[in-house]
Structure formats: structure tokens, C-alpha cells
Amino acid sequence: MKHLHFFVIFTAFVLSLSAQDLYRARQDGHVDSVYAGIDLPDAYTGRGVIIGVTDWGFDYTHPVFYDTTGTQYRILRAWDQFRNAGPAPAGFDYGTELVGRELLLAAECDTSNIYGHHYHGTHVASIAGGSGAGTIYRGVAPDAEFIFASFRPDEQSVVDAFEWMYQVAQQEQKRLVVNMSWGLYWMDNFDGTGPVGQKMQELSDLGVVFVTSGGNNGDENFHLGHTFNNDTLRSRFMFPPDNNSPYYWGTSLSMTNSHGKPFSVRLNWCNNQYQTIDASPFFNTADGDHYTEGFLTNGTDTIIYNIELIASDEAGRPEARLCVKKPAVSNTSWRFGIEVVAAEGEFHAWNVAELTTGVGNWGANWMGVNVLGWKYGDKNYGTGTPACVDCAITVAAHQSGNWNDSVWSPGDICNFSSYGPTIDGRDKPDISAPGYQVCAANSSYADEHNTAVTTVTFQGREYGFIKLSGTSMSSPFTTGVVALLLEANPTLTPQQVKEALIFSATHDSLTEARGMVRFGHGKVNAYQAVLRALYHVGTQEFTSHANIYTVFPNPASDQVFISTPNDQEPATATLYDLNGRLVQSLSVHQGVNTLNISSLPNGTYILRIATPTQVQSQKVVIAR
């Protein structure tokens, strides 16, 4: 297992640009068409689905977590891993589990943690499934239920949070989609393997859908890449800005090379002529796992650093993490860089902020020096953990489109949205969703003040709605869409959910111009995804159980007969064409039922027979 101490990429930040509100985001993602039930068996709002949110800054009392009438409370449970009062969830020995409305409302919010009393989790959950509390800022799946985990920043705590959510969903007997609006560049492994990725895959195989933000470093050349051939790589790193964080420490340089290809690295301190003032020893990953602290000096000036080496991670790659403390007094004549030596391999390094709390967010540039052959950084390979995990639905952020003189103008990718692919060449992100200036609920207990777009008063307390931008916002938007899909077809596997999103995605001139590394497979389209989930995904082999209804003849001409087994509960049969349009329906009772198809043209159709507990779908061919 890798280090238990890591930093978290907190993928939301505030922008003071023109409004792109949640109701416009719903238009962009065609969510309102799902609400309207256009050519659908029903209107879907996420009912019967649980949205799990791993985050910080939950306001359990916010009215968006009630239903649209303001009466039905929709948070089932919360696990605050920082709260020491207990009791812990069954099977775990830390934190406090709050079960039910009374305990949650009495607690009011999660306890102060690495972010103090934050607002991020409230905003994220509100996008995924908030009721809007009477405002236009209704979330995507306003009838879904919630479970929240305020998780500690270590790998095991993340794994525990996922397992707890799965156990709760099993107890509730409902489908679960987990949102992760956070990310890391050195937790787990850079190819998506490791304890967190392994747990995600394990639970995905059991039916849990994972959705994650893709990262917010698309506007920084924070990645450094090089193909070694018995040569040396040199580059200068810039310290990330402190962003007014009281916990700012310096920078974290995470590095890896190809499977089985060790490398050596050292820290260089140079003057403005790039002459060495002092340098650390070379640290070689081939020497085995170890941790070293050190410092460099120049007269009375001192630079503090630490480095941790891993000879081989779970994927067989060597790794190094070099953390350098930013000097208290900046000297514009100083230059800091790394020197890396290897025989061969595809080398990667990322430069991100390091905080004393063990969490960090933002990247900074690698700067080259042409005359010396020092290499510049780039924006590629920007997805960390969990965004690089294969089973995750990884979401980029784009601006919502807009109507101009009755013409729809598509929104472009947000400049901050991180680039793909993964270092082992897999396509990431998977899809894009609105993530720019999205207005949703703010925690009323937050330490930090954010300017409210509007406020509502509920049970004598004022609650606000704020605008935030980031892939932290596009991820829960997609999570809400997944909840709609799981309500429409609760038997979908996580892979079928991902395929429904990918193959129904909207393409336009901007997605084609920017390509997979920015938009993934296109922009999320909730309506088309629901259609595909209902009638197209796995149509040749999909069924919730073994087929219990006999459908004959097939091919058919004027009539299709549906025979039910003894003691079978009543069902509804619906016939759709391959464009997802409802063309015929029938109430199915015990015995032989007749579906009249005489008025329909020849072709292939999808017959769906549904009871409250199971669904049978199959192709029916009309041929005369």
C-alpha cells in the first residue's frame, strides 16, 4: 500500500464571470425532457436511487435536502469520520454515524475538519439531487435519497467510506451511485490501480456506479514528460501560489517511470544564471522504499525538502514524491529544479501544491530553459486518482450553452478542465457536463463567506445559494443523470450506465475541435441516455432475470402474444421503435395477452415488460 498521508485535489473554485445557473445546466444536459417524460414510460427524477457523496462541508439542515414540498427529509445517514463522539458504523472503529432525520438535524453539519466548516459537500450534493427549496436551482435528481461521508485524508478511510455506502445501499435495497468531487496525483498509482481503485472495481462489480471529477489543472503546464534513452532530464519547477491558504507549505513533485524502469532524482538550487548553488544527493528508486528529510543551504538561506521513494508500486512502476518547502522570503534570483537520470522508460512528473493539512489542489508550471536543454511542462495526463480509475465515470467541465435568437449556441470546454489521457493510454475523461458558474446550495455553517445569489428562509434559518465552477460541479451533475438512468432501468450494470452516457453524448463543432482529451466522448445528454438505458443498452442479451414471459410469434405480422406464468404479478408491456419512441402499450394479466401491431410498419422494435420488481426486454421483429 502507498503512503497513508496524501493531499486531496479539491476540485471547486469560485469565478466572478457571467452566470451559468443550474437551471441552464439542466437545459444543456436535456434533463428537463426527462422530467417531462417525453415519449418515455414515465417522468424520472431519481426516485428509489441513493446518491452517496464523499466530501466535506455538509449542512444537514439545508432545505434542498427535503423533497420539493419541503416535508420529506431525504438524507438517510451520514458518516463523519472526524467526529469523535461515536458511535461508529457497524464494522468500523472510528468516526460517528448519524442515522435518521432526528440525529442528523440535531448534529446540524459535519464537524470542523481539514477544511474547517466548509461548503463544498453541500453544493455538490445540491447539484446532484437538491430539491431547489422553491428556487430555480433544483438539482438533477430531486427525488433521490442521500448518504454523506466526510472522509479522512488517507487511503483506508476512502476505502472504508465506499464500503460503508455499499452496506447502507444493500440494507435499503436500492441502487447506489457515488460522487467523488475530489482527486489526487499520488494516491494509489498513476494508472488507476492500488487500494482505492481496487475497492472501486470490487464494488462496481457488485453494482455500484462511481462518478468523479476530472480535475482542474487544464490551465497549467503542471505535467512533465520525457522518454529516457540513457540521458538526463532537467526542468525548473514553479511554486504553486498560496491561494491565501493558512496551511500552505510548498510544492509536491510526484514522479513515476515505466514498469520495472528505476530512475534517480535530485533537487537543484540554482541562481538566475542556472549555476548550481547547492544540490541534494541523487535518490535512486532502485535502492528500495525509504523516506528522507534534508535541506540545502546558501549562507544564511535554507531550503527544506523531503522525499519518499517506492521501488515498485502495485503496477510495477517506480515512484518518487519530492516535497519542497517554499522559502519564507522570496528571492527572485533563485531557481529550483530537478535532475532525473534513467536508462529508459516513459517518465512522468506532476507539480501540485502541498499543504500542512496533507491536502492540496492546484498545479504550477514546469519551466524549461532552451539554451540549456531544460524541458518545459505541458497540460497532458492531467487526471489523478480516482479520475484515472477505469471503472469510474470521469467528468470534464464545459460551459452551459445558451439560446441566442432561437438558435442554440453550444458551450466550450472550461479552460481549467484537466486534459487526458491516462499514462497507460486509456481515454479519460469519459464525458463532459456543465461545470461553470453553477448555482446551488451553500452550507449555512461554513466558515468562509461566499456571496449568495439568493437566499431562502426555512424553519427560521436563512440558507443561501452560491455559484461555483469546477469539475467538482460537472461530476455531481452527471451523478444526478446516473440516478435518472437507474430509476428508469434499475437493472443496469455500471458498465451499461457508462455506455449509455457515452453512446448518447451530444457532439457539436466544439467537441469535435477539442477532442477526447478535453470533452471525452462528448457532452452528457440525460434524455438520450435514459432512452438508451431503457431500450438500447444490451438489447440482445439484457434481462433483469431469466425471461419469465413467453413472446410469440417473433417475427410477427399483426399480433404479438404475451403469455404469463402462473401467479405472476400484473405487468405493463411497452413497445418502442429503435429511436426510443413509444408506439404501443398493453396491461399484461395472467394468461395470454394480445398486443395489436397491425398499424405499425415493418422493422425491429424493443418490447419491455415491467413489473414493480423486474424487467424483461427483448427485440421483436415485424415482417409481413
Residue, then its C-alpha position, 0 to 999 in steps of 0.5 A: m500500500k502507498h503512503l497513508h498521508f496524501f493531499v486531496i485535489f479539491t476540485a471547486f473554485v469560485l469565478s466572478l464571470s457571467a452566470q451559468d445557473l443550474y437551471r441552464a445546466r439542466q437545459d444543456g444536459h436535456v434533463d428537463s425532457v426527462y422530467a417531462g417524460i417525453d415519449l418515455p414510460d414515465a417522468y424520472t427524477g431519481r426516485g428509489v436511487i441513493i446518491g452517496v457523496t464523499d466530501w466535506g462541508f455538509d449542512y444537514t439542515h439545508p432545505v434542498f435536502y427535503d423533497t420539493t414540498g419541503t416535508q420529506y427529509r431525504i438524507l438517510r445517514a451520514w458518516d463523519q469520520f472526524r467526529n469523535a463522539g461515536p458511535a461508529p458504523a457497524g464494522f468500523d472503529y472510528g468516526t460517528e454515524l448519524v442515522g435518521r432525520e432526528l440525529l442528523l438535524a440535531a448534529e446540524c453539519d459535519t464537524s470542523n475538519i481539514y477544511g474547517h466548516h466548509y461548503h463544498g459537500t453541500h453544493v455538490a450534493s445540491i447539484a446532484g439531487g437538491s430539491g431547489a427549496g422553491t428556487i430555480y436551482r433544483g438539482v438533477a435528481p430531486d427525488a433521490e435519497f442521500i448518504f454523506a461521508s466526510f472522509r479522512p485524508d488517507e487511503q483506508s478511510v476512502v476505502d472504508a467510506f465506499e464500503w460503508m455506502y455499499q452496506v447502507a445501499q444493500q440494507e435499503q435495497k436500492r441502487l447506489v451511485v457515488n460522487m467523488s468531487w475530489g482527486l489526487y496525483w499520488m494516491d494509489n498509482f498513476d494508472g488507476t490501480g492500488p487500494v482505492g481503485q481496487k475497492m472501486q472495481e470490487l464494488s462496481d462489480l457488485g453494482v455500484v456506479f462511481v462518478t468523479s471529477g476530472g480535475n482542474n489543472g487544464d490551465e497549467n503546464f503542471h505535467l512533465g514528460h520525457t522518454f529516457n534513452n540513457d540521458t538526463l532530464r532537467s526542468r525548473f519547477m514553479f511554486p504553486p501560489d498560496n491561494n491565501s491558504p493558512y496551511y500552505w507549505g510548498t510544492s509536491l513533485s510526484m514522479t513515476n517511470s515505466h514498469g520495472k524502469p528505476f530512475s534517480v532524482r535530485l533537487n537543484w538550487c540554482n541562481n538566475q544564471y542556472q549555476t548550481i548553488d547547492a544540490s541534494p544527493f541523487f535518490n535512486t528508486a532502485d535502492g528500495d522504499h525509504y523516506t528522507e528529510g534534508f535541506l540545502t543551504n546558501g549562507t544564511d538561506t535554507i531550503i527544506y525538502n523531503i522525499e519518499l521513494i517506492a521501488s515498485d508500486e502495485a503496477g510495477r512502476p517506480e515512484a518518487r514524491l519530492c516535497v519542497k518547502k517554499p522559502a519564507v522570503s522570496n528571492t527572485s534570483w533563485r531557481f529550483g529544479i530537478e535532475v532525473v537520470a534513467a536508462e529508459g522508460e516513459f517518465h512522468a512528473w506532476n507539480v501540485a501544491e502541498l499543504t500542512t493539512g496533507v491536502g492540496n489542489w492546484g498545479a504550477n508550471w514546469m519551466g524549461v530553459n532552451v539554451l540549456g536543454w531544460k524541458y518545459g511542462d505541458k497540460n497532458y495526463g492531467t487526471g489523478t486518482p480516482a479520475c484515472v480509475d477505469c471503472a469510474i465515470t470521469v467528468a470534464a467541465h464545459q460551459s452551459g450553452n445558451w439560446n441566442d435568437s432561437v438558435w442554440s449556441p453550444g458551450d466550450i470546454c472550461n479552460f481549467s478542465s484537466y486534459g487526458p489521457t491516462i499514462d497507460g493510454r486509456d481515454k479519460p475523461d469519459i464525458s463532459a457536463p456543465g461545470y461553470q458558474v453553477c448555482a446551488a446550495n451553500s452550507s449555512y455553517a461554513d466558515e468562509h463567506n461566499t456571496a449568495v445569489t439568493t437566499v431562502t428562509f426555512q424553519g427560521r434559518e436563512y440558507g443561501f445559494i452560491k455559484l461555483s465552477g469546477t469539475s467538482m460541479s460537472s461530476p455531481f451533475t452527471t451523478g444526478v443523470v446516473a440516478l435518472l438512468l437507474e430509476a428508469n432501468p434499475t437493472l443496469t450494470p455500471q458498465q451499461v450506465k457508462e455506455a449509455l452516457i457515452f453512446s448518447a453524448t451530444h457532439d457539436s463543432l466544439t467537441e469535435a475541435r477539442g477532442m477526447v482529451r478535453f470533452g471525452h466522448g462528448k457532452v452528457n445528454a440525460y434524455q438520450a441516455v435514459l432512452r438508451a438505458l431503457y431500450h438500447v443498452g444490451t438489447q440482445e442479451f439484457t434481462s433483469h432475470a431469466n425471461i419469465y414471459t413467453v413472446f410469440p410469434n417473433p417475427a410477427s405480422d399483426q399480433v404479438f402474444i404475451s403469455t404469463p406464468n402462473d401467479q405472476e404479478p400484473a405487468t405493463a408491456t411497452l413497445y418502442d421503435l429503435n429511436g426510443r419512441l413509444v408506439q404501443s402499450l398493453s396491461v399484461h394479466q395472467g394468461v395470454n395477452t394480445l398486443n395489436i401491431s397491425s398499424l405499425p410498419n415493418g422493422t425491429y422494435i424493443l418490447r419491455i415488460a415491467t413489473p414493480t420488481q423486474v424487467q424483461s426486454q427483448k427485440v421483436v421483429i415485424a415482417r409481413 
